[in-house]
Amino acid sequence: MARLLPATSHPHLLMHSLAHLRYPTTAHLAEAPSLEVREVSVRYNGIVALESVTFTCAAGERVAVVGPNGAGKSTLFKLIAGLLRPNEGSIRIFGNPPGGHICIAYVPQRSQIDWRFPVSVSDVVMMGRSGKIGLFRWPRKHDWHIVEEALVQVGMIDLAHRQIGELSGGQQQRVFLARALAQEAEILLLDEPLTGLDAPSQEAIFTTLDLLKRHGITVLMATHDLDQATARFDRMMLLNHRLIAFGGPSDIFTPANLVRAYGGHLHVLPGTTSAEEQLVLADTCCEGGEQ
């Protein structure tokens, strides 16, 4: 059985618990990739969530993680963040196992966050500094300056003193991106951050992701939008418990791969002429929880 660490035993308190965590600093090994996953498998009560997943990401790379609900995307992110341990296989962050790094920023699905928690926008961003400030220490002027700069960069400085629960979904996501900047994160894990956001809010998120890329931050983002994944990301990961494909869109989004990933939620429609390629339409709006 996969082992869940205490920090996520109550997922709705994740925002609160992150404010009090103090991770020991783990050094990065020179020349090591930012993220390396090797033959990782996870089972919950005998049910396979992930099986023999292997891939590597370089610094500054932006990867879309796509697949149906329940494919194991959230489980993968929790493994990388060090919140879960695999049953088999290994994960390396800059050459070392997860759990001892302050360079990983993890933003879970919005449904897992208690937005009623009484905390301001600037306080949420300051949570990103907790690993660098240390346990039982107050933020210094330097830390508040970093928080202010992060909020400026994501266009949220005017709302710094608002309660996080009063913001729109898009504004909340930008606050978490500011937290990653304040944390000086080098790997950012975003679990379906665009769900429920309108087009302008999504565009604002991608503008911030472009900024993170210029900072050399590796980003893995779970999404159901295959067109968006093709247009906006360096590489795509097609996942359904196993890693079906990993690479560029022309290599990933083939009819055979999509059928393997989406199964009964995939519809293949013939073109209007025999010379046309088939149109592959994925039904990604199915209900159900994510693993």
VOTI-206590 format. One record per residue: residue in one letter; x, y, z of N, C-alpha, C in turn; residue number from 1. Coordinates in steps of 0.2 Angstrom, whole numbers, plus 5000, padded with zeros to 4 digits. Last residue first. Example, Ala and Ser with C-alpha at 12.3 -4.5 7.8 and 13.67 -1.06 7.14 Angstrom:
REM VOTI-206590
{S, {5064, 4989, 5035}, {5068, 4995, 5036}, {5064, 5000, 5039}, 2}
{A, {5066, 4972, 5039}, {5062, 4978, 5039}, {5066, 4984, 5039}, 1}
END
This chain:
REM VOTI-206590
{Q, {4965, 5051, 4955}, {4969, 5048, 4960}, {4976, 5051, 4959}, 291}
{E, {4949, 5060, 4956}, {4956, 5059, 4953}, {4960, 5056, 4958}, 290}
{G, {4932, 5055, 4954}, {4938, 5058, 4957}, {4944, 5056, 4954}, 289}
{G, {4920, 5060, 4941}, {4924, 5055, 4945}, {4930, 5058, 4948}, 288}
{E, {4913, 5062, 4924}, {4914, 5064, 4931}, {4918, 5058, 4935}, 287}
{C, {4921, 5067, 4909}, {4918, 5062, 4913}, {4918, 5064, 4920}, 286}
{C, {4926, 5075, 4899}, {4921, 5079, 4904}, {4918, 5074, 4909}, 285}
{T, {4933, 5072, 4888}, {4937, 5072, 4895}, {4932, 5075, 4900}, 284}
{D, {4933, 5063, 4875}, {4928, 5065, 4880}, {4931, 5065, 4886}, 283}
{A, {4941, 5067, 4860}, {4942, 5064, 4867}, {4936, 5067, 4871}, 282}
{L, {4941, 5063, 4844}, {4938, 5067, 4849}, {4938, 5064, 4855}, 281}
{V, {4950, 5063, 4829}, {4950, 5060, 4836}, {4947, 5065, 4841}, 280}
{L, {4946, 5061, 4813}, {4946, 5066, 4818}, {4945, 5062, 4825}, 279}
{Q, {4957, 5054, 4800}, {4951, 5053, 4805}, {4952, 5058, 4810}, 278}
{E, {4962, 5062, 4786}, {4963, 5059, 4792}, {4957, 5058, 4796}, 277}
{E, {4955, 5060, 4769}, {4956, 5064, 4775}, {4958, 5059, 4781}, 276}
{A, {4952, 5053, 4759}, {4959, 5055, 4759}, {4960, 5058, 4766}, 275}
{S, {4938, 5050, 4759}, {4943, 5045, 4760}, {4950, 5047, 4761}, 274}
{T, {4930, 5064, 4767}, {4932, 5060, 4761}, {4937, 5055, 4763}, 273}
{T, {4927, 5068, 4780}, {4921, 5068, 4775}, {4923, 5065, 4768}, 272}
{G, {4933, 5056, 4792}, {4933, 5062, 4788}, {4928, 5062, 4783}, 271}
{P, {4926, 5047, 4806}, {4929, 5047, 4799}, {4928, 5054, 4796}, 270}
{L, {4930, 5048, 4823}, {4925, 5050, 4818}, {4929, 5050, 4811}, 269}
{V, {4931, 5040, 4838}, {4935, 5041, 4832}, {4930, 5042, 4826}, 268}
{H, {4930, 5044, 4855}, {4926, 5043, 4849}, {4930, 5045, 4843}, 267}
{L, {4933, 5039, 4871}, {4936, 5041, 4865}, {4931, 5039, 4859}, 266}
{H, {4930, 5032, 4882}, {4928, 5040, 4882}, {4931, 5043, 4876}, 265}
{G, {4935, 5019, 4882}, {4928, 5021, 4880}, {4926, 5028, 4880}, 264}
{G, {4951, 5025, 4881}, {4946, 5019, 4880}, {4940, 5021, 4878}, 263}
{Y, {4961, 5033, 4884}, {4954, 5035, 4885}, {4949, 5030, 4884}, 262}
{A, {4974, 5027, 4881}, {4973, 5031, 4886}, {4966, 5032, 4888}, 261}
{R, {4972, 5020, 4869}, {4975, 5016, 4875}, {4974, 5020, 4881}, 260}
{V, {4967, 5030, 4861}, {4963, 5024, 4862}, {4965, 5021, 4869}, 259}
{L, {4979, 5037, 4860}, {4973, 5040, 4863}, {4968, 5035, 4865}, 258}
{N, {4987, 5029, 4853}, {4989, 5031, 4860}, {4983, 5033, 4863}, 257}
{A, {4981, 5028, 4840}, {4982, 5022, 4844}, {4983, 5024, 4852}, 256}
{P, {4980, 5041, 4836}, {4974, 5038, 4837}, {4975, 5032, 4842}, 255}
{T, {4992, 5051, 4844}, {4990, 5047, 4839}, {4984, 5043, 4841}, 254}
{F, {4999, 5061, 4852}, {4992, 5061, 4851}, {4991, 5058, 4844}, 253}
{I, {5014, 5060, 4852}, {5010, 5058, 4858}, {5002, 5057, 4856}, 252}
{D, {5020, 5064, 4841}, {5022, 5058, 4843}, {5017, 5055, 4848}, 251}
{S, {5015, 5077, 4840}, {5015, 5073, 4834}, {5016, 5065, 4836}, 250}
{P, {5019, 5083, 4852}, {5012, 5081, 4851}, {5011, 5076, 4845}, 249}
{G, {5033, 5075, 4860}, {5030, 5080, 4856}, {5023, 5078, 4854}, 248}
{G, {5032, 5065, 4875}, {5036, 5068, 4870}, {5032, 5074, 4866}, 247}
{F, {5027, 5049, 4880}, {5030, 5055, 4882}, {5034, 5058, 4877}, 246}
{A, {5014, 5037, 4883}, {5018, 5041, 4878}, {5021, 5047, 4882}, 245}
{I, {5009, 5030, 4894}, {5008, 5028, 4887}, {5012, 5031, 4882}, 244}
{L, {5013, 5025, 4909}, {5015, 5030, 4905}, {5014, 5027, 4898}, 243}
{R, {4999, 5018, 4918}, {5005, 5017, 4915}, {5007, 5023, 4910}, 242}
{H, {4987, 5026, 4922}, {4991, 5021, 4927}, {4998, 5019, 4924}, 241}
{N, {4989, 5034, 4909}, {4983, 5030, 4912}, {4985, 5025, 4916}, 240}
{L, {4995, 5048, 4901}, {4995, 5044, 4907}, {4989, 5041, 4908}, 239}
{L, {5006, 5057, 4892}, {5000, 5054, 4891}, {5000, 5048, 4896}, 238}
{M, {5014, 5072, 4892}, {5014, 5065, 4895}, {5007, 5062, 4895}, 237}
{M, {5022, 5083, 4881}, {5016, 5080, 4884}, {5017, 5073, 4886}, 236}
{R, {5033, 5097, 4880}, {5031, 5090, 4879}, {5025, 5088, 4883}, 235}
{D, {5030, 5111, 4881}, {5036, 5108, 4877}, {5035, 5101, 4875}, 234}
{F, {5014, 5118, 4878}, {5019, 5115, 4882}, {5025, 5112, 4877}, 233}
{R, {5004, 5124, 4870}, {5007, 5128, 4876}, {5013, 5125, 4879}, 232}
{A, {4998, 5116, 4861}, {5000, 5123, 4859}, {5004, 5126, 4864}, 231}
{T, {4995, 5104, 4867}, {4999, 5104, 4861}, {5002, 5111, 4859}, 230}
{A, {4987, 5108, 4878}, {4993, 5105, 4879}, {4998, 5105, 4873}, 229}
{Q, {4976, 5113, 4871}, {4980, 5118, 4874}, {4987, 5115, 4876}, 228}
{D, {4971, 5101, 4865}, {4973, 5107, 4861}, {4978, 5112, 4864}, 227}
{L, {4967, 5094, 4877}, {4973, 5092, 4873}, {4975, 5097, 4868}, 226}
{D, {4964, 5098, 4893}, {4963, 5101, 4886}, {4969, 5099, 4882}, 225}
{H, {4966, 5093, 4905}, {4961, 5089, 4901}, {4961, 5092, 4894}, 224}
{T, {4981, 5093, 4915}, {4976, 5096, 4911}, {4972, 5091, 4907}, 223}
{A, {4994, 5096, 4926}, {4989, 5091, 4924}, {4983, 5095, 4920}, 222}
{M, {5010, 5101, 4923}, {5003, 5103, 4924}, {4998, 5098, 4922}, 221}
{L, {5026, 5105, 4928}, {5022, 5099, 4926}, {5015, 5101, 4928}, 220}
{V, {5040, 5115, 4925}, {5033, 5115, 4927}, {5029, 5109, 4924}, 219}
{T, {5055, 5121, 4931}, {5052, 5116, 4928}, {5044, 5115, 4930}, 218}
{I, {5061, 5138, 4929}, {5057, 5133, 4933}, {5054, 5128, 4929}, 217}
{G, {5068, 5148, 4923}, {5071, 5141, 4923}, {5068, 5136, 4927}, 216}
{H, {5063, 5160, 4922}, {5066, 5159, 4928}, {5070, 5152, 4928}, 215}
{R, {5055, 5158, 4910}, {5061, 5162, 4910}, {5066, 5162, 4916}, 214}
{K, {5045, 5151, 4916}, {5050, 5147, 4912}, {5056, 5151, 4911}, 213}
{L, {5039, 5160, 4923}, {5042, 5155, 4927}, {5047, 5151, 4923}, 212}
{L, {5033, 5168, 4913}, {5038, 5171, 4917}, {5042, 5165, 4921}, 211}
{D, {5024, 5158, 4908}, {5030, 5160, 4903}, {5035, 5164, 4908}, 210}
{L, {5016, 5158, 4918}, {5020, 5152, 4917}, {5025, 5154, 4912}, 209}
{T, {5010, 5170, 4917}, {5014, 5169, 4923}, {5018, 5163, 4922}, 208}
{T, {5003, 5168, 4905}, {5007, 5173, 4905}, {5012, 5172, 4911}, 207}
{F, {4994, 5157, 4910}, {5000, 5156, 4905}, {5005, 5161, 4904}, 206}
{I, {4986, 5165, 4918}, {4990, 5160, 4921}, {4996, 5158, 4916}, 205}
{A, {4980, 5173, 4909}, {4984, 5176, 4914}, {4988, 5171, 4917}, 204}
{E, {4972, 5164, 4901}, {4978, 5167, 4898}, {4982, 5171, 4903}, 203}
{Q, {4963, 5160, 4911}, {4968, 5155, 4909}, {4974, 5159, 4905}, 202}
{S, {4956, 5172, 4912}, {4960, 5170, 4918}, {4965, 5165, 4916}, 201}
{P, {4951, 5173, 4899}, {4955, 5178, 4901}, {4959, 5176, 4907}, 200}
{A, {4942, 5161, 4899}, {4948, 5162, 4894}, {4953, 5167, 4897}, 199}
{D, {4938, 5155, 4916}, {4937, 5158, 4909}, {4943, 5159, 4905}, 198}
{L, {4940, 5140, 4925}, {4942, 5147, 4924}, {4940, 5149, 4917}, 197}
{G, {4938, 5127, 4927}, {4933, 5131, 4929}, {4934, 5139, 4928}, 196}
{T, {4954, 5122, 4928}, {4947, 5120, 4929}, {4943, 5125, 4931}, 195}
{L, {4968, 5125, 4929}, {4963, 5129, 4924}, {4956, 5127, 4925}, 194}
{P, {4975, 5117, 4937}, {4974, 5123, 4939}, {4969, 5128, 4935}, 193}
{E, {4978, 5102, 4938}, {4972, 5105, 4935}, {4970, 5112, 4937}, 192}
{D, {4990, 5104, 4948}, {4985, 5099, 4947}, {4979, 5102, 4945}, 191}
{L, {5007, 5108, 4946}, {5000, 5111, 4946}, {4995, 5106, 4944}, 190}
{L, {5022, 5110, 4952}, {5017, 5105, 4951}, {5010, 5108, 4951}, 189}
{L, {5038, 5116, 4949}, {5031, 5117, 4950}, {5026, 5112, 4948}, 188}
{I, {5054, 5117, 4954}, {5050, 5113, 4951}, {5043, 5115, 4953}, 187}
{E, {5060, 5128, 4960}, {5063, 5125, 4954}, {5059, 5120, 4950}, 186}
{A, {5055, 5142, 4970}, {5054, 5135, 4968}, {5058, 5134, 4961}, 185}
{E, {5055, 5153, 4978}, {5061, 5152, 4974}, {5061, 5144, 4972}, 184}
{Q, {5044, 5156, 4985}, {5048, 5150, 4987}, {5055, 5149, 4984}, 183}
{A, {5040, 5166, 4976}, {5043, 5168, 4983}, {5047, 5162, 4986}, 182}
{L, {5035, 5158, 4966}, {5040, 5163, 4965}, {5044, 5165, 4971}, 181}
{A, {5025, 5151, 4973}, {5030, 5147, 4970}, {5036, 5152, 4968}, 180}
{R, {5017, 5162, 4976}, {5020, 5158, 4981}, {5026, 5154, 4979}, 179}
{A, {5012, 5165, 4963}, {5017, 5170, 4967}, {5020, 5167, 4972}, 178}
{L, {5004, 5154, 4961}, {5010, 5155, 4957}, {5015, 5160, 4960}, 177}
{F, {4995, 5157, 4970}, {4999, 5151, 4971}, {5005, 5151, 4967}, 176}
{V, {4989, 5168, 4964}, {4992, 5169, 4971}, {4997, 5163, 4972}, 175}
{R, {4984, 5163, 4953}, {4989, 5167, 4952}, {4993, 5168, 4959}, 174}
{Q, {4973, 5156, 4959}, {4979, 5152, 4956}, {4985, 5156, 4955}, 173}
{Q, {4965, 5166, 4963}, {4968, 5162, 4968}, {4974, 5158, 4965}, 172}
{Q, {4962, 5172, 4951}, {4966, 5176, 4955}, {4969, 5171, 4960}, 171}
{G, {4953, 5162, 4946}, {4959, 5163, 4942}, {4964, 5167, 4947}, 170}
{G, {4943, 5162, 4955}, {4947, 5156, 4954}, {4954, 5157, 4951}, 169}
{S, {4943, 5177, 4965}, {4940, 5173, 4960}, {4945, 5167, 4959}, 168}
{L, {4944, 5179, 4983}, {4946, 5180, 4976}, {4943, 5176, 4971}, 167}
{E, {4941, 5177, 4996}, {4937, 5182, 4992}, {4939, 5183, 4985}, 166}
{G, {4950, 5168, 5001}, {4943, 5165, 4999}, {4939, 5170, 4996}, 165}
{I, {4960, 5176, 5005}, {4961, 5172, 4999}, {4955, 5169, 4997}, 164}
{Q, {4957, 5193, 5009}, {4957, 5186, 5011}, {4957, 5182, 5005}, 163}
{R, {4969, 5206, 5004}, {4962, 5203, 5003}, {4963, 5196, 5006}, 162}
{H, {4981, 5212, 5003}, {4978, 5211, 5010}, {4971, 5208, 5010}, 161}
{A, {4984, 5212, 4989}, {4989, 5208, 4994}, {4985, 5207, 5001}, 160}
{L, {4979, 5217, 4978}, {4975, 5213, 4982}, {4978, 5209, 4988}, 159}
{D, {4989, 5223, 4971}, {4983, 5227, 4973}, {4979, 5223, 4978}, 158}
{I, {4997, 5213, 4966}, {4999, 5217, 4972}, {4994, 5221, 4975}, 157}
{M, {4995, 5204, 4956}, {4991, 5203, 4961}, {4993, 5208, 4967}, 156}
{G, {5004, 5201, 4945}, {4998, 5206, 4944}, {4993, 5206, 4950}, 155}
{V, {5015, 5193, 4946}, {5008, 5190, 4944}, {5002, 5195, 4944}, 154}
{Q, {5024, 5203, 4950}, {5025, 5199, 4944}, {5019, 5196, 4942}, 153}
{V, {5019, 5207, 4963}, {5019, 5212, 4957}, {5020, 5208, 4950}, 152}
{L, {5021, 5196, 4970}, {5014, 5198, 4969}, {5014, 5203, 4963}, 151}
{A, {5035, 5196, 4971}, {5031, 5190, 4967}, {5024, 5192, 4966}, 150}
{E, {5037, 5207, 4978}, {5040, 5207, 4971}, {5036, 5201, 4967}, 149}
{E, {5032, 5204, 4990}, {5029, 5209, 4986}, {5031, 5209, 4979}, 148}
{V, {5040, 5193, 4994}, {5033, 5192, 4993}, {5030, 5198, 4989}, 147}
{I, {5052, 5200, 4995}, {5052, 5195, 4990}, {5044, 5193, 4988}, 146}
{H, {5049, 5209, 5005}, {5051, 5212, 4999}, {5050, 5206, 4993}, 145}
{W, {5048, 5199, 5015}, {5042, 5203, 5013}, {5043, 5206, 5007}, 144}
{D, {5061, 5195, 5017}, {5056, 5190, 5015}, {5050, 5194, 5012}, 143}
{H, {5068, 5207, 5021}, {5070, 5204, 5015}, {5064, 5199, 5012}, 142}
{K, {5062, 5209, 5034}, {5061, 5213, 5028}, {5062, 5211, 5022}, 141}
{R, {5058, 5192, 5039}, {5062, 5198, 5039}, {5060, 5202, 5034}, 140}
{P, {5046, 5181, 5048}, {5049, 5184, 5041}, {5053, 5191, 5043}, 139}
{W, {5052, 5173, 5063}, {5048, 5178, 5059}, {5051, 5180, 5053}, 138}
{R, {5054, 5156, 5067}, {5057, 5162, 5065}, {5052, 5167, 5062}, 137}
{F, {5050, 5143, 5069}, {5049, 5147, 5075}, {5053, 5154, 5074}, 136}
{L, {5060, 5136, 5056}, {5055, 5135, 5061}, {5056, 5140, 5067}, 135}
{G, {5064, 5146, 5041}, {5066, 5142, 5047}, {5060, 5141, 5052}, 134}
{I, {5065, 5153, 5029}, {5065, 5157, 5035}, {5067, 5152, 5041}, 133}
{K, {5064, 5143, 5019}, {5070, 5147, 5020}, {5070, 5151, 5026}, 132}
{G, {5051, 5137, 5021}, {5057, 5133, 5021}, {5064, 5137, 5022}, 131}
{S, {5043, 5149, 5020}, {5044, 5145, 5027}, {5050, 5141, 5027}, 130}
{R, {5040, 5155, 5009}, {5046, 5157, 5012}, {5048, 5153, 5018}, 129}
{G, {5027, 5152, 5005}, {5032, 5149, 5001}, {5039, 5151, 5004}, 128}
{M, {5019, 5159, 5014}, {5020, 5152, 5016}, {5026, 5149, 5011}, 127}
{M, {5018, 5172, 5008}, {5024, 5171, 5013}, {5025, 5164, 5015}, 126}
{V, {5007, 5169, 5001}, {5013, 5170, 4997}, {5019, 5169, 5002}, 125}
{V, {4998, 5170, 5011}, {4998, 5164, 5007}, {5005, 5164, 5003}, 124}
{D, {5000, 5183, 5015}, {5001, 5178, 5020}, {5002, 5171, 5016}, 123}
{S, {4994, 5190, 5004}, {5002, 5191, 5006}, {5004, 5185, 5011}, 122}
{V, {4981, 5186, 5006}, {4985, 5184, 5000}, {4992, 5185, 5001}, 121}
{S, {4977, 5180, 5022}, {4977, 5185, 5017}, {4981, 5183, 5011}, 120}
{V, {4966, 5168, 5030}, {4973, 5170, 5028}, {4973, 5175, 5022}, 119}
{P, {4956, 5158, 5036}, {4956, 5166, 5037}, {4964, 5168, 5036}, 118}
{F, {4949, 5146, 5025}, {4954, 5147, 5030}, {4956, 5155, 5030}, 117}
{R, {4940, 5144, 5015}, {4938, 5148, 5021}, {4943, 5149, 5026}, 116}
{W, {4946, 5135, 5006}, {4946, 5143, 5005}, {4943, 5147, 5010}, 115}
{D, {4955, 5122, 5008}, {4949, 5125, 5012}, {4950, 5133, 5011}, 114}
{I, {4958, 5112, 4994}, {4960, 5118, 4998}, {4954, 5121, 5002}, 113}
{Q, {4953, 5103, 4985}, {4957, 5100, 4991}, {4959, 5106, 4995}, 112}
{S, {4948, 5109, 4974}, {4943, 5106, 4979}, {4947, 5103, 4985}, 111}
{R, {4959, 5113, 4967}, {4956, 5118, 4971}, {4951, 5115, 4976}, 110}
{Q, {4973, 5102, 4967}, {4966, 5104, 4964}, {4963, 5108, 4969}, 109}
{P, {4988, 5109, 4974}, {4983, 5103, 4972}, {4977, 5106, 4969}, 108}
{V, {5004, 5113, 4970}, {4997, 5116, 4970}, {4992, 5111, 4968}, 107}
{Y, {5020, 5113, 4976}, {5014, 5109, 4974}, {5008, 5112, 4975}, 106}
{A, {5036, 5116, 4973}, {5030, 5120, 4974}, {5024, 5115, 4971}, 105}
{I, {5052, 5112, 4978}, {5046, 5110, 4975}, {5040, 5113, 4977}, 104}
{C, {5063, 5116, 4986}, {5063, 5119, 4979}, {5057, 5116, 4975}, 103}
{I, {5066, 5110, 4997}, {5062, 5116, 4998}, {5061, 5119, 4991}, 102}
{H, {5068, 5093, 5000}, {5069, 5098, 4996}, {5064, 5104, 4998}, 101}
{G, {5066, 5080, 5005}, {5071, 5084, 5008}, {5073, 5091, 5004}, 100}
{G, {5057, 5074, 4998}, {5056, 5074, 5005}, {5061, 5079, 5008}, 99}
{P, {5064, 5063, 4985}, {5060, 5069, 4987}, {5060, 5069, 4995}, 98}
{P, {5082, 5059, 4983}, {5075, 5058, 4984}, {5071, 5064, 4986}, 97}
{N, {5093, 5068, 4971}, {5092, 5065, 4977}, {5084, 5064, 4978}, 96}
{G, {5095, 5074, 4958}, {5099, 5068, 4960}, {5098, 5065, 4967}, 95}
{F, {5084, 5083, 4956}, {5091, 5085, 4956}, {5096, 5080, 4959}, 94}
{I, {5075, 5071, 4963}, {5075, 5078, 4962}, {5082, 5081, 4962}, 93}
{R, {5070, 5055, 4959}, {5076, 5059, 4961}, {5074, 5066, 4959}, 92}
{I, {5062, 5040, 4964}, {5061, 5047, 4961}, {5067, 5051, 4963}, 91}
{S, {5060, 5023, 4960}, {5063, 5028, 4963}, {5062, 5035, 4960}, 90}
{G, {5051, 5007, 4964}, {5054, 5012, 4960}, {5057, 5018, 4964}, 89}
{E, {5036, 5003, 4973}, {5042, 5001, 4969}, {5045, 5007, 4965}, 88}
{N, {5028, 5011, 4980}, {5029, 5004, 4982}, {5035, 5002, 4979}, 87}
{P, {5032, 5028, 4984}, {5030, 5023, 4980}, {5031, 5016, 4983}, 86}
{R, {5025, 5039, 4996}, {5031, 5035, 4994}, {5029, 5030, 4989}, 85}
{L, {5019, 5056, 4996}, {5018, 5049, 4995}, {5025, 5046, 4994}, 84}
{L, {5025, 5068, 4996}, {5019, 5067, 5001}, {5017, 5060, 5001}, 83}
{G, {5035, 5072, 4987}, {5037, 5069, 4993}, {5031, 5068, 4998}, 82}
{A, {5032, 5077, 4975}, {5032, 5082, 4981}, {5034, 5079, 4987}, 81}
{I, {5031, 5066, 4968}, {5036, 5070, 4966}, {5037, 5075, 4972}, 80}
{L, {5019, 5060, 4974}, {5025, 5057, 4974}, {5031, 5061, 4973}, 79}
{K, {5010, 5070, 4970}, {5011, 5069, 4977}, {5017, 5065, 4978}, 78}
{F, {5010, 5068, 4956}, {5012, 5074, 4959}, {5014, 5073, 4966}, 77}
{L, {5005, 5055, 4955}, {5011, 5056, 4952}, {5014, 5063, 4955}, 76}
{T, {4992, 5057, 4960}, {4996, 5052, 4963}, {5003, 5054, 4961}, 75}
{S, {4986, 5065, 4950}, {4987, 5068, 4956}, {4992, 5063, 4961}, 74}
{K, {4986, 5055, 4939}, {4990, 5061, 4939}, {4991, 5065, 4945}, 73}
{G, {4979, 5043, 4938}, {4985, 5043, 4942}, {4989, 5050, 4942}, 72}
{A, {4967, 5043, 4932}, {4973, 5040, 4928}, {4979, 5040, 4932}, 71}
{G, {4956, 5049, 4936}, {4958, 5042, 4939}, {4964, 5039, 4936}, 70}
{N, {4951, 5055, 4920}, {4950, 5055, 4927}, {4952, 5049, 4930}, 69}
{P, {4964, 5052, 4907}, {4957, 5053, 4910}, {4957, 5054, 4917}, 68}
{G, {4977, 5064, 4903}, {4974, 5057, 4904}, {4967, 5058, 4907}, 67}
{V, {4992, 5073, 4904}, {4986, 5072, 4902}, {4983, 5065, 4902}, 66}
{V, {5003, 5085, 4908}, {5001, 5078, 4910}, {4994, 5077, 4909}, 65}
{A, {5014, 5095, 4900}, {5007, 5094, 4901}, {5006, 5087, 4903}, 64}
{V, {5029, 5103, 4905}, {5026, 5097, 4903}, {5019, 5097, 4905}, 63}
{R, {5042, 5113, 4902}, {5035, 5114, 4903}, {5032, 5108, 4900}, 62}
{E, {5059, 5115, 4908}, {5054, 5112, 4904}, {5047, 5113, 4906}, 61}
{G, {5068, 5120, 4917}, {5064, 5125, 4913}, {5059, 5122, 4908}, 60}
{A, {5078, 5105, 4917}, {5076, 5112, 4920}, {5073, 5117, 4915}, 59}
{A, {5070, 5091, 4911}, {5075, 5095, 4911}, {5073, 5102, 4914}, 58}
{C, {5064, 5075, 4916}, {5062, 5082, 4914}, {5068, 5086, 4915}, 57}
{T, {5060, 5058, 4912}, {5065, 5063, 4915}, {5063, 5070, 4912}, 56}
{F, {5052, 5043, 4917}, {5053, 5048, 4913}, {5058, 5053, 4916}, 55}
{T, {5041, 5029, 4920}, {5048, 5031, 4920}, {5048, 5037, 4915}, 54}
{V, {5031, 5018, 4930}, {5032, 5024, 4926}, {5039, 5027, 4926}, 53}
{S, {5025, 5006, 4934}, {5031, 5006, 4930}, {5032, 5012, 4926}, 52}
{E, {5009, 5012, 4937}, {5013, 5005, 4936}, {5019, 5007, 4932}, 51}
{L, {4998, 5018, 4949}, {5003, 5019, 4944}, {5007, 5013, 4944}, 50}
{A, {4987, 5012, 4956}, {4987, 5019, 4954}, {4992, 5021, 4948}, 49}
{V, {4980, 4996, 4958}, {4986, 5000, 4955}, {4984, 5007, 4953}, 48}
{I, {4975, 4990, 4973}, {4973, 4993, 4967}, {4978, 4997, 4964}, 47}
{G, {4979, 4987, 4986}, {4979, 4982, 4981}, {4977, 4984, 4974}, 46}
{N, {4977, 4999, 4993}, {4974, 4993, 4995}, {4973, 4988, 4989}, 45}
{Y, {4985, 5007, 4980}, {4981, 5008, 4986}, {4976, 5002, 4987}, 44}
{R, {5001, 5007, 4973}, {4995, 5003, 4974}, {4992, 5006, 4980}, 43}
{V, {5013, 5012, 4962}, {5010, 5014, 4968}, {5003, 5010, 4968}, 42}
{S, {5029, 5013, 4954}, {5023, 5009, 4955}, {5020, 5011, 4962}, 41}
{V, {5042, 5018, 4943}, {5038, 5019, 4949}, {5031, 5016, 4949}, 40}
{E, {5054, 5018, 4935}, {5050, 5012, 4936}, {5046, 5012, 4943}, 39}
{R, {5059, 5033, 4939}, {5062, 5027, 4937}, {5057, 5021, 4939}, 38}
{V, {5061, 5050, 4936}, {5056, 5045, 4939}, {5058, 5038, 4935}, 37}
{E, {5069, 5065, 4939}, {5070, 5058, 4936}, {5065, 5053, 4940}, 36}
{L, {5071, 5082, 4937}, {5067, 5077, 4939}, {5068, 5070, 4935}, 35}
{S, {5083, 5089, 4933}, {5078, 5092, 4938}, {5074, 5087, 4941}, 34}
{P, {5097, 5079, 4931}, {5091, 5082, 4929}, {5087, 5084, 4934}, 33}
{A, {5114, 5084, 4937}, {5108, 5079, 4938}, {5102, 5083, 4934}, 32}
{E, {5124, 5093, 4937}, {5123, 5089, 4930}, {5117, 5084, 4931}, 31}
{A, {5127, 5092, 4954}, {5128, 5095, 4948}, {5127, 5090, 4942}, 30}
{L, {5113, 5089, 4965}, {5119, 5086, 4962}, {5121, 5090, 4955}, 29}
{H, {5108, 5100, 4978}, {5107, 5097, 4972}, {5114, 5095, 4969}, 28}
{A, {5105, 5095, 4996}, {5109, 5098, 4990}, {5107, 5096, 4984}, 27}
{T, {5091, 5099, 5005}, {5094, 5094, 5002}, {5098, 5097, 4996}, 26}
{T, {5086, 5105, 5021}, {5088, 5107, 5014}, {5092, 5101, 5011}, 25}
{P, {5071, 5100, 5029}, {5078, 5100, 5029}, {5081, 5101, 5022}, 24}
{Y, {5057, 5110, 5030}, {5060, 5104, 5026}, {5068, 5105, 5027}, 23}
{R, {5044, 5113, 5040}, {5051, 5115, 5039}, {5055, 5109, 5036}, 22}
{L, {5028, 5119, 5039}, {5032, 5114, 5038}, {5039, 5117, 5037}, 21}
{H, {5018, 5128, 5041}, {5022, 5126, 5047}, {5027, 5121, 5046}, 20}
{A, {5011, 5131, 5029}, {5014, 5136, 5033}, {5018, 5135, 5039}, 19}
{L, {5006, 5118, 5026}, {5012, 5121, 5023}, {5015, 5127, 5026}, 18}
{S, {4994, 5118, 5034}, {5000, 5114, 5036}, {5006, 5116, 5032}, 17}
{H, {4985, 5126, 5027}, {4987, 5128, 5034}, {4994, 5124, 5036}, 16}
{M, {4984, 5120, 5015}, {4986, 5127, 5015}, {4989, 5129, 5022}, 15}
{L, {4978, 5108, 5019}, {4985, 5108, 5016}, {4988, 5115, 5016}, 14}
{L, {4966, 5104, 5024}, {4971, 5109, 5028}, {4977, 5109, 5025}, 13}
{H, {4961, 5095, 5016}, {4958, 5102, 5016}, {4962, 5107, 5020}, 12}
{P, {4968, 5083, 5019}, {4970, 5087, 5013}, {4967, 5094, 5013}, 11}
{H, {4975, 5077, 5031}, {4969, 5081, 5031}, {4970, 5085, 5025}, 10}
{S, {4987, 5071, 5028}, {4982, 5067, 5031}, {4975, 5070, 5031}, 9}
{T, {4998, 5077, 5023}, {4992, 5077, 5019}, {4986, 5072, 5022}, 8}
{A, {5008, 5076, 5033}, {5006, 5082, 5030}, {5000, 5083, 5026}, 7}
{P, {5011, 5062, 5035}, {5007, 5066, 5039}, {5004, 5072, 5037}, 6}
{L, {5011, 5053, 5019}, {5015, 5056, 5025}, {5010, 5060, 5029}, 5}
{L, {5005, 5037, 5015}, {5004, 5044, 5015}, {5007, 5047, 5021}, 4}
{R, {5011, 5024, 5005}, {5011, 5027, 5012}, {5011, 5034, 5011}, 3}
{A, {5003, 5011, 4996}, {5006, 5018, 4996}, {5006, 5021, 5003}, 2}
{M, {5004, 4994, 5000}, {5000, 5000, 5000}, {5004, 5006, 5000}, 1}
END
